């Protein structure tokens, strides 16, 4: 096991001990590790290496368990990294960087959102609602870990890929979404979830998905546009 993976599991374990893991959804590329385990080590699911360990707080008011999250992370060797002028604080370690996110409300929020119960602030981003509204729980080394449904994760990747400022990140997102999405097509239950979650999205979001999918994956495009 790599040092990076070992440290990420330590973070999850310490959050669980502090009682806050249940209020968080693990998002981002680390999901691939747990998706692969969930689907019996399926080699078709790519393992995407990243330094970012991202946590979504899907509903701000539900983070009720009080815990000093910065202190928990400090105990694992993380240091606060304050960004100026926004004031957003991430937590850095030579092997990993932890960030907290919330779904953006209304017309947007240009300042970090304070989560008093956890002693942190979080960045508000668009389109995160799809991840928080469709979650699953997996158990790994005795830990209950909340993840986005794989279908929701794939659709979200297709939405945000075209918004990436760096071409390499766009390419990485599209490839990850394509490979995981086409794997899900081979599972009848997951195929239905892809269609159901897609149909439930706002019209503008659906258009963004299809704009990306059309050029990346004919099987996924056919699944999303053809009736059951």
C-alpha positions as CSV (number, residue, x, y, z in Angstrom):
1,X,0.0,0.0,0.0
2,X,1.3,3.4,-0.9
3,X,2.0,6.1,1.7
4,X,-0.7,8.2,0.0
5,X,-3.3,5.5,0.3
6,X,-2.3,4.7,3.9
7,X,-2.6,8.4,4.8
8,X,-6.0,8.7,3.2
9,X,-7.3,5.8,5.2
10,X,-5.9,7.3,8.4
11,X,-7.8,10.5,7.7
12,X,-11.0,8.5,7.2
13,X,-10.4,6.5,10.4
14,X,-9.8,9.7,12.4
15,X,-12.9,11.4,11.0
16,X,-14.9,8.3,12.0
17,X,-13.5,8.3,15.5
18,X,-14.4,12.0,15.8
19,X,-18.0,11.2,14.7
20,X,-17.9,13.4,11.6
21,X,-17.4,10.8,8.8
22,X,-21.2,10.2,8.6
23,X,-21.7,13.9,7.7
24,X,-19.3,13.8,4.8
25,X,-19.3,12.4,1.3
26,X,-16.0,11.4,-0.2
27,X,-15.8,12.8,-3.8
28,X,-13.2,13.2,-6.4
29,X,-10.7,10.7,-7.8
30,X,-10.3,8.7,-4.6
31,X,-13.7,7.3,-5.2
32,X,-12.3,5.1,-7.9
33,X,-10.3,3.1,-5.3
34,X,-13.5,2.3,-3.4
35,X,-15.6,1.7,-6.5
36,X,-13.1,-0.8,-7.8
37,X,-13.2,-2.6,-4.4
38,X,-17.1,-2.5,-4.4
39,X,-17.2,-4.1,-7.9
40,X,-14.9,-7.0,-6.8
41,X,-11.7,-5.4,-7.9
42,X,-12.9,-4.8,-11.5
43,X,-9.8,-3.9,-13.5
44,X,-11.9,-1.9,-16.0
45,X,-12.3,0.8,-13.3
46,X,-9.3,3.1,-13.6
47,X,-7.4,4.1,-10.5
48,X,-6.7,7.8,-10.9
49,X,-3.7,9.1,-8.8
50,X,-4.3,12.4,-7.1
51,X,-3.0,14.4,-4.1
52,X,-6.5,15.8,-3.4
53,X,-8.8,14.2,-0.8
54,X,-12.1,16.0,-1.3
55,X,-15.0,15.9,1.1
56,X,-18.5,17.1,0.3
57,X,-20.8,18.4,3.0
58,X,-24.1,17.8,1.1
59,X,-26.4,19.7,3.5
60,X,-24.7,22.3,5.6
61,X,-27.3,22.2,8.4
62,X,-26.7,18.4,8.8
63,X,-23.1,18.8,10.0
64,X,-24.2,18.7,13.6
65,X,-21.6,16.6,15.3
66,X,-19.1,19.1,16.9
67,X,-15.5,18.3,16.2
68,X,-12.3,20.2,15.8
69,X,-11.5,18.9,12.3
70,X,-8.3,21.1,11.9
71,X,-7.0,19.6,15.2
72,X,-7.8,16.1,13.9
73,X,-5.8,16.8,10.7
74,X,-3.0,18.4,12.6
75,X,-2.6,15.2,14.6
76,X,-1.9,13.4,11.2
77,X,0.7,16.0,10.2
78,X,-1.5,18.3,8.1
79,X,-1.0,22.1,8.1
80,X,-3.6,24.7,7.2
81,X,-3.0,26.3,3.8
82,X,-4.9,29.7,3.6
83,X,-5.6,31.1,0.2
84,X,-5.7,34.8,-0.3
85,X,-7.8,36.8,-0.9
86,X,-10.6,34.3,-0.6
87,X,-9.7,33.1,2.9
88,X,-10.4,29.4,1.9
89,X,-8.4,27.0,4.0
90,X,-7.2,23.6,2.7
91,X,-5.0,21.2,4.7
92,X,-1.7,20.1,3.3
93,X,0.6,17.2,3.9
94,X,3.6,16.2,1.7
95,X,1.5,13.2,0.5
96,X,-2.0,14.6,0.4
97,X,-4.2,17.7,0.5
98,X,-7.6,17.8,2.1
99,X,-10.4,20.1,1.0
100,X,-14.0,20.6,2.0
101,X,-16.8,21.5,-0.4
102,X,-20.5,22.4,-0.4
103,X,-23.0,22.8,-3.2
104,X,-23.3,26.3,-4.4
105,X,-26.6,28.1,-3.8
106,X,-28.4,30.5,-6.0
107,X,-26.3,32.8,-8.2
108,X,-23.1,31.8,-6.6
109,X,-21.0,32.4,-3.5
110,X,-17.6,34.1,-3.8
111,X,-16.5,33.5,-0.2
112,X,-15.9,30.3,1.7
113,X,-18.8,28.9,3.6
114,X,-18.2,28.5,7.4
115,X,-19.1,25.1,8.9
116,X,-19.0,26.0,12.6
117,X,-19.7,22.5,13.9
118,X,-16.5,21.2,12.3
119,X,-14.4,24.3,12.7
120,X,-13.7,24.6,9.0
121,X,-14.7,26.6,5.9
122,X,-15.7,25.0,2.6
123,X,-15.6,26.1,-1.0
124,X,-19.0,26.3,-2.7
125,X,-19.1,24.9,-6.2
126,X,-21.7,24.4,-8.9
127,X,-23.1,21.0,-9.8
128,X,-22.2,19.3,-6.6
129,X,-25.8,18.7,-5.8
130,X,-25.9,15.7,-8.1
131,X,-23.2,14.0,-5.9
132,X,-24.9,14.8,-2.6
133,X,-28.4,13.8,-3.7
134,X,-27.3,10.3,-4.9
135,X,-25.1,8.6,-2.4
136,X,-24.2,5.0,-1.4
137,X,-22.4,3.6,1.6
138,X,-19.5,1.1,1.3
139,X,-17.6,-0.5,4.2
140,X,-13.9,-0.6,4.0
141,X,-11.7,-1.9,6.8
142,X,-14.7,-1.5,9.1
143,X,-15.3,2.1,8.1
144,X,-18.7,3.3,6.7
145,X,-17.8,5.5,3.8
146,X,-20.3,7.5,1.9
147,X,-19.6,7.9,-1.8
148,X,-21.6,9.3,-4.7
149,X,-23.5,6.7,-6.7
150,X,-21.1,5.7,-9.5
151,X,-23.7,6.8,-12.0
152,X,-23.9,10.2,-10.4
153,X,-20.1,10.5,-10.3
154,X,-19.9,9.7,-14.0
155,X,-22.5,12.3,-15.0
156,X,-20.9,14.9,-12.8
157,X,-17.6,14.3,-14.4
158,X,-19.1,14.8,-17.9
159,X,-20.6,18.1,-16.7
160,X,-17.5,19.7,-15.2
161,X,-14.9,18.4,-17.6
162,X,-15.5,21.1,-20.2
163,X,-15.3,23.8,-17.4
164,X,-11.7,22.8,-16.5
165,X,-9.2,25.6,-17.1
166,X,-6.4,23.2,-17.8
167,X,-6.7,20.9,-20.8
168,X,-4.9,18.0,-19.1
169,X,-7.6,18.0,-16.3
170,X,-10.4,18.1,-18.9
171,X,-8.8,15.1,-20.7
172,X,-8.4,13.2,-17.4
173,X,-12.0,13.8,-16.3
174,X,-13.4,12.8,-19.7
175,X,-11.3,9.6,-19.8
176,X,-12.2,8.6,-16.2
177,X,-15.9,9.3,-16.9
178,X,-15.9,7.3,-20.1
179,X,-14.1,4.3,-18.7
180,X,-16.2,4.1,-15.5
181,X,-19.4,4.9,-17.4
182,X,-18.9,2.2,-20.0
183,X,-18.1,-0.3,-17.2
184,X,-21.5,0.6,-15.6
185,X,-23.3,-0.2,-18.8
186,X,-22.4,-3.8,-18.3
187,X,-24.4,-3.9,-15.0
188,X,-28.2,-3.8,-15.5
189,X,-28.8,-2.1,-12.2
190,X,-26.2,0.6,-12.8
191,X,-27.5,1.1,-16.4
192,X,-30.9,1.9,-15.0
193,X,-29.4,4.3,-12.4
194,X,-27.5,6.2,-15.1
195,X,-30.8,6.8,-17.0
196,X,-32.8,7.6,-13.9
197,X,-30.3,10.1,-12.4
198,X,-29.7,11.7,-15.8
199,X,-33.5,12.1,-16.4
200,X,-33.8,13.7,-12.9
201,X,-31.2,16.4,-13.8
202,X,-32.3,20.0,-14.8
203,X,-32.5,20.4,-18.5
204,X,-29.4,22.6,-18.8
205,X,-27.4,20.0,-16.9
206,X,-28.6,17.2,-19.2
207,X,-27.5,19.3,-22.2
208,X,-24.1,19.7,-20.7
209,X,-23.8,16.0,-20.1
210,X,-24.8,15.1,-23.7
211,X,-22.5,17.8,-25.2
212,X,-19.6,15.9,-23.5
213,X,-20.8,12.4,-23.9
214,X,-21.6,12.7,-27.6
215,X,-18.0,13.0,-28.6
216,X,-16.6,10.6,-26.0
217,X,-18.7,7.5,-25.9
218,X,-21.4,6.3,-28.3
219,X,-22.5,3.5,-25.9
220,X,-23.1,6.0,-23.1
221,X,-24.8,8.5,-25.5
222,X,-27.2,5.8,-26.7
223,X,-28.0,4.7,-23.2
224,X,-28.9,8.3,-22.1
225,X,-30.9,9.2,-25.2
226,X,-32.7,6.1,-26.0
227,X,-35.9,4.9,-24.2
228,X,-35.7,2.0,-21.8
